[in-house]
Amino acid sequence: MVFWKKLFSNSDTVATSETTEYSRELFNSDAQDFAQPQIIFSTERDINLYELEELCDRVGWARRPLRKVKKAINHSFLVVSMWEVQGKKRRLIGFARATSDHAFNATIWDVVVDPNFQGRGLGKAMMKYTISQLRSEDISNITLFADPQVVKFYQRLGFILDPEGIKGMFWYPD
């Protein structure tokens, strides 16, 4: 709890869709004015695929067939979304998902944060939330693939490059 309070001690507020009790604890007295935007994390899988595609467009990702995106979400072990909520309006501003063997290993995929919300600690908070959710399921080995420009971001979160060199191998169709 201290992490969340310290990270969001300014006027931004954070809540999760999991427990109202936890959400209330995160709000400071100024945040009770619901005209103030709030940042909400959710593990609900009911995500508008067009909204998700727009978010991915804003960071410059290549378009993917929506039927495949839906299938990936449905087969994921964990789906985390981050929303800006102001009054009755909500907007998808972050997303991540993880696949897993449900026992030992999980791999985090598709981490994206709206460029207008980057640099505020929200990506860090979303990743810490994602890791916390995986750890609560007793997953101890968490991996991800990162483009070179974001490796340092993940290193600051405790991810390490394979000290023995890349052990992963890839197969792509011709």
N, C-alpha and C positions, 0 to 999 in steps of 0.2 A: 504494500500500500504506500509506503514511503516513496518508492520510485515514482509512482504516478503523481503524487502530490508535489514532489520536487520538480518533476519534468513539466508539469502544467500549472505552475504557481502564478502565471499571468492570467489574463482575462479569458483565455481559452479554457474550455472544460472538456473532460473526457468521461465517457460512460461506456459500459458494455451492455449488450442486450440480454445478458445472462441473469443478472440479479438486480432488482431495483434497490435493494439495500446497499450494494456496492456502489451503484450509480450515485445515490444520495451522498455518500461519503466523499465522493470526488468533487462535488459542487461546492464552490465557496459561496458566501452570502451574495456576492455580486452576480453570480451566475443564475440565481433564482429567477431573474428577469428572462423569460423565455424568448425575448426578442434577440438576445445574445446568441450567436451561433454556438453550437455544441458539436463536439466530435464524438461519434459513437462507434464502437467496435461491435461487430456482429459475427456470429458463426452460422447464421441462417443461410441456407443454400438458394433461397428464392431470390435470385438476382436477375434483373432485367438485362438480358444479353446485349441489347442495343446500347444501354448505358455503359456496360463494361467495355464494349467495342469502342465507344466514344472516348472513354478513359484511356484505353490503349492507344488510340489515335493521337491523343494529346501528348503522349510521350514518344511518339514516332515509331511504335511497333508496327510490323507488317500485319495486314489483315489476315484473319484466320476464319475458316468456315464456321458459322455460328453453331451448326449441328455438332461439330467436333468440340467446340468450346463447351457446349452444354454437356456432351458426353464426358469430357474431362472433369467438369465440376461434379457431375453425378457419381463418378468413380473415384473422386478424391476422398481421402481419409478426413481431411479438415479443410474447410473453406473459411477464410477470414475476409470480411469487408470492412471498410472504414467509410463513415458517412459524415457529411456536414449537415447538421439539422438546425433549421431556424424556423421556429413556429411549426407549421404543418408541412413545410417544404423539407425535402431531404435530397442530397446529391451524393452520388458515389465518388469518393476521392481517393480510395485506396483499395487494393485487393491483393490477396496472396492465397495460395492453396498448397496442400501437402498430400503426397501419396505415402503409403506406409504398408509394411507387412503386418501391422497391428500388434507387434510384439517388441521388436528391437530397433527397427530402422524407419526413418521417414526422410523424404526429400521434399524440400520446399521449392515451389515453382511459381512462375508468373507474378512476381512481386512488382507491384506498380503503385506509384503515388502521383497524383495530379501535380504537374509542374508548379501550379500556383500555390501548392501546399508544401513543397519541398523546402528543406532548409529550416524547418521549424521543430524538428525532432519527432514528427509524426511517423515517418518511415521507421525510425528507431523504435518508437512505441508500438507500432504495428508488428514489427518483427519480434520484439520482446513478448508481446501478447501471444503471437503465434507459437513461439518457443515454449512459453508457459503452458499453453493448451496441449502441446505435444508431450511435454514433461508430465503433465497431470494424467496422461494416459500411459505413463511409465515407458515412454519412448526415450532411449538414451543415446542413440546415434542419429544425429540430424545433419543432413547434407544439403547442399544446394549447388547450382551452377551459376556462375556470375560472369558477366561481361567484364573485360579488363577495367573499364572506367568506374565500376562499382565495387571492386575487390576491397579497397580500403574501407568502404562503408561497412562491409560485412566483417572485416577483420576487427574493427572497433567494437563489434557486437560479440566478439569471441570466436568467430570462425577462423580456422587456420588453413593455410594452403597445405596440401599434402607434403609433409616434410621429406618424403622419399621420392618426390616427383609424382607426376600424374599417374595414378593407378587405373583411372577410368579408361574405358575403351568405348568407342562409338561405332555403330553400323548405320549407314544411311543408304537408301535405295539409289541406284544409278540414275 
